[in-house]
């Protein structure tokens, strides 16, 4: 009979968590696949870390995504005023919506964000990649995040959505505030939400007035038997695609290069067999993917996960990076093996909220790693990379910088 008692120990997320969340997950996993965890805002949430439990939770309709309800639960637990309305509106997008609303939004997005559109981007992504690598070649040492891992996906998503590249510093600064640790810098987060909302609202109005061939213009025109995205939905969708469209790929490239260069034999092996790059990208996603914990879910009724009953009215996070290191699913999970088993990894999620941009992220990473290996076969970590600096976010797993020697 399943043990429906809650874990007696409450784990916690402190400053050291972000340097190596995997060390924490290994310790937690020894006790149970589901834990109560105190976040830096002093609110206890539930975190699912086991692979079968995570996969099931991601597809369980009882774990709801409605952002207004999740925010109300959080406000109650914090005994705080209601969540800032602009932040709430910005976050009320496809990823934080339940069916039937989610089904409607995904259908409209799929009409504009097609597989054919993504495949057609290959020549331009290759061109951007070569331009960036050419500029890097003039130096002996560079910060790979600043010179390559960041500008490649940012340029691609700006061109795809029709967002001016010159605005990248602004929207990336707002993004960093919005994906930070819950409970930290709330005033800064509210200001960033307001600025992002103003920016995207103006951009949406411009696309409505003079639509072009970009994706955001197409979203303003997307029509399903008379159903179209409202202005607030367009702004929230633009936010989701802009942020998810660059943050995930930036950190897929950065984390993957960092992992490879910490194991030079694997870098050499991949350089000798560039046809293995697509499979290696899947291993980078499994080993240290760009998303740590998936966006928040909540229980509207008691839900049993991994033999533990989570009461109604609780916030639940699924730790994708923990599930992808579960030894019950992946042999030698803490070792990077570029030809290792990766089938079923959860880096892009699972179920109806599976990442709509996964094909684009994979395409960009394939092109980026293939070109980087060819252009700089002697690439290695610079001494300054001995102490890695990571973003303080439970959502995004990514480096702040990555100093490398090119030759």
C-alpha positions in Angstrom: 0.0 0.0 0.0 1.3 3.5 -0.9 2.7 5.6 1.9 0.6 8.7 1.7 2.3 10.6 4.5 4.1 13.8 3.7 7.9 13.9 4.0 8.8 14.9 7.6 11.9 16.8 6.6 11.7 20.2 4.8 14.6 20.8 2.5 15.7 24.3 1.6 17.2 26.3 -1.3 20.0 28.5 -0.3 22.7 30.4 -2.2 24.8 27.2 -2.7 21.9 25.5 -4.5 22.5 27.4 -7.7 26.2 26.4 -8.0 25.3 22.7 -8.0 21.6 21.8 -7.8 22.5 18.3 -8.8 24.4 17.7 -5.5 21.2 18.7 -3.6 19.0 16.5 -5.8 21.3 13.5 -5.2 20.9 13.9 -1.5 17.2 14.4 -1.7 16.7 11.5 -4.0 18.2 9.1 -1.4 15.1 9.8 0.8 12.2 10.2 -1.7 11.2 11.2 -5.2 8.9 14.1 -3.9 10.0 16.7 -1.3 8.7 19.7 0.5 11.3 22.5 -0.1 11.6 26.0 1.4 12.4 28.5 -1.2 14.3 31.8 -0.6 10.9 33.6 -0.1 10.3 31.3 2.9 7.4 29.6 1.2 7.4 25.8 1.2 6.6 24.3 -2.1 6.6 20.7 -3.3 9.3 19.6 -5.7 9.2 16.4 -7.8 12.7 14.9 -8.6 12.2 11.3 -9.5 12.0 10.5 -13.3 8.8 8.4 -13.4 7.1 10.8 -10.9 8.2 13.8 -12.9 7.0 12.4 -16.2 3.7 11.5 -14.7 3.3 14.9 -13.0 4.0 16.8 -16.2 1.1 15.1 -17.9 -1.3 15.0 -14.9 -4.3 17.3 -15.5 -4.9 17.5 -11.8 -1.7 19.6 -11.4 -3.1 22.8 -12.8 -1.3 25.6 -14.6 -3.8 28.5 -14.4 -1.6 31.5 -13.4 -4.3 33.5 -11.6 -5.0 30.6 -9.3 -1.4 29.8 -8.7 -0.7 33.5 -7.9 -3.6 33.5 -5.4 -2.2 30.5 -3.6 1.3 32.1 -3.4 -0.2 35.4 -2.2 -2.0 33.5 0.6 1.1 31.6 1.6 3.1 34.8 1.7 0.3 36.7 3.5 1.1 39.3 0.9 -1.0 41.7 -1.3 -2.2 40.4 -4.6 0.4 39.8 -7.3 1.0 42.8 -9.4 -1.6 42.8 -12.2 0.9 43.6 -15.0 3.1 40.7 -13.9 0.1 38.4 -13.8 -1.1 39.5 -17.3 2.4 39.0 -18.8 2.6 35.5 -17.3 -0.9 34.4 -18.4 0.3 32.7 -21.6 0.0 29.3 -23.2 2.5 27.7 -20.8 0.4 28.8 -17.8 -3.1 27.9 -19.1 -5.1 24.8 -18.7 -7.4 23.2 -21.4 -9.6 24.2 -23.1 -7.8 27.6 -23.1 -4.5 26.0 -23.6 -5.8 24.0 -26.5 -7.1 27.1 -28.2 -3.9 29.1 -27.7 -1.6 26.3 -28.9 -3.7 25.7 -32.0 -3.4 29.4 -33.0 0.3 29.5 -32.3 0.8 26.3 -34.4 -0.8 28.0 -37.4 2.1 30.6 -37.4 5.0 28.6 -35.8 5.2 25.8 -38.3 7.8 23.1 -38.8 8.4 24.4 -42.3 9.0 27.9 -41.0 11.7 26.6 -38.5 13.4 24.4 -41.2 13.6 27.4 -43.5 15.7 29.2 -40.9 18.7 26.9 -41.3 20.6 29.0 -43.9 20.2 32.2 -42.0 21.2 30.5 -38.7 24.3 29.2 -40.4 25.1 32.7 -41.7 24.7 34.3 -38.3 26.9 31.5 -36.7 29.7 32.0 -39.2 29.6 35.8 -38.7 29.9 35.4 -34.9 32.8 32.9 -35.2 34.6 35.1 -37.7 34.5 38.0 -35.2 35.7 35.7 -32.4 38.7 34.6 -34.4 40.5 37.9 -33.9 41.0 37.2 -30.2 42.8 34.5 -28.3 40.5 34.5 -25.3 36.7 35.3 -25.2 33.7 35.0 -23.0 31.8 32.5 -25.1 28.5 33.5 -23.5 28.9 37.1 -24.6 30.4 36.5 -28.0 28.5 33.4 -29.2 26.1 31.5 -27.0 24.0 34.6 -26.3 24.0 36.6 -29.6 23.2 33.6 -31.8 19.8 32.7 -30.3 19.0 36.3 -29.6 19.6 37.3 -33.2 17.6 34.4 -34.4 14.5 35.0 -32.2 14.6 38.8 -32.9 14.5 38.1 -36.6 11.9 35.4 -36.3 9.6 37.5 -34.2 10.3 40.8 -35.8 11.9 42.3 -32.6 14.6 45.0 -33.2 18.0 43.5 -32.3 19.0 46.9 -30.9 16.6 46.4 -28.1 18.2 43.2 -26.9 19.9 44.7 -23.8 16.6 46.0 -22.5 14.5 42.8 -22.9 17.3 40.6 -21.7 17.7 42.7 -18.6 13.9 42.5 -17.9 14.0 38.8 -18.6 16.7 38.2 -16.0 14.6 40.0 -13.4 11.4 38.0 -14.3 13.0 34.6 -14.2 14.9 35.1 -10.9 14.3 33.3 -7.7 10.7 33.7 -6.3 10.5 36.1 -3.5 13.8 37.9 -4.3 13.7 41.5 -5.7 9.9 41.6 -6.1 9.9 45.4 -6.7 12.5 45.0 -9.4 10.4 42.1 -10.9 7.3 44.3 -11.0 9.2 47.2 -12.7 10.6 44.7 -15.2 7.1 43.4 -15.9 5.8 46.9 -16.5 8.6 47.8 -18.8 8.3 44.5 -20.8 4.5 44.9 -21.1 4.9 48.5 -22.4 7.5 47.4 -24.9 5.6 44.4 -26.2 2.3 46.3 -26.3 3.9 48.9 -28.6 5.5 46.2 -30.7 2.2 44.3 -31.1 0.4 47.5 -32.1 3.0 48.2 -34.7 2.6 44.7 -36.2 -1.1 45.1 -36.3 -0.8 48.4 -38.1 1.8 47.2 -40.6 2.1 43.4 -40.6 5.2 41.9 -42.1 6.5 38.3 -42.7 7.7 37.8 -39.1 6.1 35.4 -36.7 4.7 38.1 -34.4 2.9 39.7 -37.4 1.5 36.3 -38.3 0.3 35.8 -34.8 -1.7 39.0 -35.0 -3.3 37.6 -38.2 -3.7 34.0 -37.0 -7.4 33.0 -37.4 -9.2 29.7 -36.5 -12.7 29.9 -37.8 -13.0 33.5 -36.6 -11.1 33.0 -33.3 -8.1 35.3 -33.0 -5.7 36.2 -30.2 -6.7 39.2 -28.1 -4.3 42.0 -27.5 -3.4 40.8 -24.0 -3.0 37.3 -25.3 -0.7 38.6 -28.1 1.5 40.5 -25.5 1.7 37.4 -23.2 2.5 35.1 -26.2 5.1 37.5 -27.5 6.7 37.5 -24.0 6.7 33.7 -23.9 8.2 33.2 -27.3 10.8 36.0 -26.9 12.0 34.7 -23.5 11.8 31.0 -24.1 13.0 31.4 -27.6 16.4 32.7 -26.5 17.0 31.8 -22.9 16.7 28.0 -23.5 19.1 28.0 -26.5 21.6 30.4 -25.0 22.0 28.0 -22.0 21.8 24.8 -24.0 24.9 26.0 -25.9 26.6 27.4 -22.9 26.0 24.5 -20.6 26.9 22.0 -23.4 30.2 23.7 -24.2 31.1 23.9 -20.5 30.4 20.2 -19.9 32.3 19.2 -23.0 35.4 21.3 -22.2 35.5 19.8 -18.7 35.9 16.5 -20.4 38.4 17.2 -23.2 38.3 13.6 -24.5 34.6 14.0 -25.3 35.3 17.3 -27.1 38.0 15.5 -29.2 35.7 12.6 -29.9 32.9 14.9 -31.1 35.3 16.9 -33.2 36.4 13.6 -34.9 32.8 12.7 -35.6 30.7 15.8 -36.3 27.8 13.6 -37.5 27.3 12.7 -33.9 26.5 16.3 -32.9 22.6 15.9 -32.9 22.9 12.9 -30.6 25.4 14.8 -28.4 22.9 17.8 -28.2 20.4 15.4 -26.6 23.0 14.4 -24.1 23.7 18.0 -23.3 20.0 18.5 -22.7 19.8 15.5 -20.4 23.1 16.1 -18.5 22.7 19.8 -17.7 19.7 21.3 -19.6 18.7 24.9 -19.7 15.7 24.5 -17.5 16.0 23.4 -13.9 12.5 23.4 -12.6 9.5 23.6 -14.9 7.1 26.5 -14.4 4.7 26.3 -11.4 1.8 23.9 -11.1 -0.7 23.7 -8.2 -3.1 21.2 -6.7 -6.8 22.0 -6.8 -7.5 18.7 -5.1 -5.3 16.2 -3.2 -3.0 14.5 -5.7 -0.8 11.5 -5.0 2.7 11.6 -6.6 5.3 9.0 -6.0 3.3 7.5 -3.1 3.0 10.9 -1.3 -0.2 12.8 -1.1 0.1 16.4 -1.9 -2.9 18.3 -0.3 -5.1 20.7 -2.3 -3.9 24.3 -2.5 -0.2 23.5 -2.8 2.4 24.8 -5.3 4.3 22.1 -7.2 7.5 22.2 -9.2 8.8 19.5 -11.4 12.6 19.5 -11.4 13.4 18.5 -15.0 17.2 18.5 -14.3 16.8 16.2 -11.4 14.6 13.7 -13.3 17.2 13.7 -16.1 19.8 12.5 -13.6 17.7 9.8 -12.0 19.8 6.6 -12.0 16.6 4.5 -12.2 16.2 5.9 -15.7 19.7 6.8 -16.9 22.8 4.6 -16.2 25.7 6.7 -14.8 23.5 9.8 -14.8 26.3 12.2 -13.5 28.6 11.4 -16.4 28.5 13.2 -19.7 28.5 10.5 -22.4 27.9 12.0 -25.9 26.8 8.7 -27.3 24.9 7.6 -24.1 21.2 6.8 -23.8 19.0 9.9 -23.8 15.7 8.7 -25.0 12.8 10.1 -22.9 14.7 12.9 -21.3 12.5 15.7 -20.0 14.5 18.8 -20.8 11.7 20.2 -23.0 9.0 18.9 -20.7 6.3 16.3 -21.5 2.6 16.2 -22.3 0.5 19.1 -23.6 3.0 21.7 -22.4 5.9 20.2 -24.3 8.1 23.1 -25.5 6.7 24.4 -28.8 10.2 25.8 -29.7 12.1 22.5 -29.2 12.7 22.0 -33.0 14.2 25.5 -33.2 16.4 25.0 -30.2 17.7 21.7 -31.5 18.4 23.2 -34.9 20.3 26.1 -33.5 22.4 23.9 -31.2 23.2 21.5 -34.0 24.5 24.3 -36.2 26.3 26.0 -33.3 28.2 23.0 -32.1 29.1 21.7 -35.5 30.5 25.1 -36.5 32.3 25.7 -33.2 34.0 22.3 -33.3 35.1 22.8 -36.9 36.3 26.4 -36.4 38.1 26.1 -33.1 39.2 22.4 -32.6 41.6 23.5 -29.8 39.0 25.3 -27.8 39.5 24.9 -24.0 38.5 26.5 -20.8 40.4 29.6 -19.7 41.8 29.6 -16.1 39.0 32.1 -15.1 36.4 29.3 -15.8 37.7 27.2 -12.9 35.0 28.8 -10.8 31.8 28.8 -12.7 29.2 31.5 -12.0 25.6 30.5 -12.4 22.3 32.4 -12.7 20.4 32.5 -9.4 17.2 31.0 -10.8 15.2 27.9 -10.1 13.8 28.1 -13.6 16.8 28.8 -15.8 20.0 26.8 -15.4 22.7 28.9 -17.1 26.2 30.4 -16.8 26.8 34.1 -16.3 30.0 33.9 -18.3 32.2 31.2 -19.9 35.9 32.3 -20.5 37.6 30.1 -23.1 40.8 30.0 -25.0 40.4 29.7 -28.8 43.8 28.2 -29.7 
